[in-house]
């Protein structure tokens, strides 16, 4: 073993001479960073004063920005002032307690601290060597999440940017296993068409995974759902049999825990039986409701989840972690590694027995995302996180109760978690009812304090209130209902002019 | 048009009553955020006091972390203290001025401000409606970058997490165009095997793109290079012809502007001629050297780049933007959109004529990455950015000069930008020389103040010094050379024991 260069401490001392810092200017930076910190704290104190949807038209922001980049550097004051003037008022306020669209998310305070510290470190832990602590923190924190979801120790977690990527990797692993490694080397050109199964209510990211992976969107089989929008196992079995009969190769089933439209839960145990019998990879899309699995009573709705080959859960969705942070839990991470690992000379390192996270997907670069998740779990504690999720679900039940009790309104789907699908039922044809609800949604969102989205169920337009922001309290939900009712009264009454 | 609910201002006022903020606690948060800001400022002031590579063994960090998540919430003090004790000392310090491995990157001060503000907003601008300002800022800032690189206005930019994804999208667009849209719907199962061409020095992300997209790694053709590690156009032509002859379908060529090992530049104009003649998609992998294209003299090395169908350049690599930020510039973004767009009911919006960024790839979720790039470009100004890049290139030339002047050392490849491949040439067989250089690298990196990586050129082990951090000055480069020389003396001398 070579001795280290004897002069290195002297060298190091010479190099860190104050005042020689390249182009950076730490003193001003400290002041600037404190200013930016105040902007963030101010924003979160006053976010509810904004309308959730900014009053901005397409092109407005672009016109406020210079068409050409500046030749000379500008002072930080100008940057922060423009942020305050051009950007902040013109974003959709996902951190607003009245944000009830899509799935509500939370840029929680501990999560923001984690993002700031990660930005300062600017680590790229593609390899253990290029980021030992980030690698091992990612392993540890995703294992915490596994324990919180009451999953067996076999599951190993990796963080991706989005559920779209996590799911894509799961299907890629399924493809690799089904082709016995052939697809990696030779592609799909000579292979039988491979098919993937999911409920008709599956998220569009599964379609996109099939497109990206070269399977083809037409080979995602959409299994019909029952009256409560859950995949029908009998139909799944028939479709697999029909595909085998016609020369396709079924490779994977995606069961959804909390579909996007109604948050329905596919009958995972029955689906797991079929996947086992048929030798298919079972992927659990728990991007949304996986967070609720940290509460035993909601975990019970997903009995069988532990039989999946892979599960995606998004802490950036309902676990109060800033975007982006999606966790893919794999029962046999070795399959994913086999599908993707590829170590060029310049990335070879001497360490053995370590995890090099670049081995588990197409991306080499990797942001330090586990830090914020670590902060979130520690800051709230598991019980604290459960309390928020239970609170959200209770608010959704209360909202559903108000809707049910109101003449001229109906709840359109079961409410297993924190999302309510509902609509007004004025007299008229189904088309007239749809048009009315569409107008109602537009008027409610135009009011300012709330933002709801919509979906279609059995072909009918329905409104969708999704509670997911840690800043949302029952008062906000009650306010949303007030606005919806008053707006509906308004639309029903005589319209002047 | 419906009138807004008359009660909404009253509702809004009622909702924002101070003291009702759900689980968040803005006062403490402001204090905590200022503490975290000081930690970041402290870190950047003192980062050079750390050894670049932490003195940590596999498993050390994991053992410092509790195996189970905490049931109760913990105070922020504990989080920040553990960050300082467990994480900060045990990361590889990519922000260290002595970081010369891989490609140097910079978590610049304006970039960190941008990341902090983005974390506070926590916007997901999958749709224009879900983030108007982030969408239009992304369009504007990537257009600034296009202008800086002197590319035609036809190019439209999108930000991805990594060059791996940007390149994957480019090849996906090529696949879509070559299959006339068939691959999206039916996959690749019935198709001819599609082939992609790149130099033998191409980055591993291209292999991974071919694996992911179902083309197969064997269908990435590695074109031989010339004496300066550049793709040989004559060989490219022959390989395309041979593939056509044997029933393959050539779809794309990747030309690299700044290969990973030596930063060589493929002869892009000659390659563009071939791609045009053959009807192949031309992708320019300028992830590293694309940043240098903002200087006219370096742009001149890439004449023909403007003929690409797609170009990737990573501001998180050599444009001083924190990870992650990779820009994909597309001449015909409509092709990528056609390959991926898919709008489920719950994501339909009324706005027309707007860009919905989710349409351009598999990922739905999207972090607000353009903010930091906007801050970086404005803070330095184009001239300031050019000055840093020119400074890095000048330092590399000086380093190469010292190596050339030193008996027993040699420079192993041309130095077009800021990266130098070199090695010691002690007496002995090639294998003995390799072993010596491997020992030299390990000893240099063990010293502490610098971190260099390696590669293989023509089968021989070479050291690689890549300058890319804005905090690196000539003194750091000189220091690296001192350590390398002294360590080499040490290794040559008699070894005790």
Interface residues (C-beta under 8 A of the other chain):
Chain A: X2 X3 X4 X5 X6 X7 X8 X11 X12 X14 X15 X16 X20 X21 X22 X23 X24 X25 X26 X29 X30 X32 X33 X34 X36 X37 X38 X39 X40 X41 X43 X44 X45 X46 X48 X49 X53 X54 X56 X58 X59 X60 X61 X62 X65 X67 X68 X69 X70 X71 X72 X73 X74 X76 X78 X79 X80 X83 X86 X87 X88 X90 X91 X92 X93 X94 X95 X97 X98 X101 X102 X105 X106 X107 X108 X109 X110 X111 X112 X113 X115 X116 X117 X118 X119 X120 X121 X122 X123 X124 X125 X128 X129 X130 X131 X132 X133 X134 X136 X137 X139 X140 X143 X144 X145 X147 X148 X161 X162 X163 X164 X165 X168 X172 X175 X183 X184 X185 X186 X187 X188 X189 X190 X191 X192 X193 X194 X203 X204 X205 X207 X208 X209 X210 X211 X212 X213 X214 X215 X216 X217 X218 X219 X260 X261 X316 X322 X323 X324 X326 X339 X340 X342 X343 X344 X345 X346 X347 X350 X351 X353 X354 X362 X363 X364 X365 X366 X367 X368 X371 X374 X375 X377 X378 X379 X380 X381 X382 X383 X384 X388 X439 X440 X442 X443 X444 X446 X447 X448 X449 X453 X454 X455 X456 X464 X469 X470 X471 X472 X473 X475 X476 X479 X482 X483 X486 X487 X490 X491 X495
Chain B: X2 X3 X4 X5 X6 X7 X8 X11 X12 X14 X15 X16 X17 X20 X21 X22 X23 X24 X25 X26 X29 X30 X32 X33 X34 X36 X37 X38 X39 X40 X41 X43 X44 X45 X46 X48 X49 X53 X54 X56 X58 X59 X60 X61 X62 X65 X67 X68 X69 X70 X71 X72 X73 X74 X76 X78 X79 X80 X83 X86 X87 X88 X90 X91 X92 X93 X94 X95 X97 X98 X101 X102 X105 X106 X107 X108 X109 X110 X111 X112 X113 X115 X116 X117 X118 X119 X120 X121 X122 X123 X124 X125 X128 X129 X130 X131 X132 X133 X134 X136 X137 X139 X140 X143 X144 X145 X147 X148 X161 X162 X163 X164 X165 X168 X172 X175 X183 X184 X185 X186 X187 X188 X189 X190 X191 X192 X193 X194 X203 X204 X205 X207 X208 X209 X210 X211 X212 X213 X214 X215 X216 X217 X218 X219 X260 X261 X316 X322 X323 X324 X326 X339 X340 X342 X343 X344 X345 X346 X347 X350 X351 X353 X354 X362 X363 X364 X365 X366 X367 X368 X371 X374 X375 X377 X378 X379 X380 X381 X382 X383 X384 X388 X439 X440 X442 X443 X444 X446 X447 X448 X449 X453 X454 X455 X456 X464 X469 X470 X471 X472 X473 X475 X476 X479 X482 X483 X486 X487 X490 X491 X495
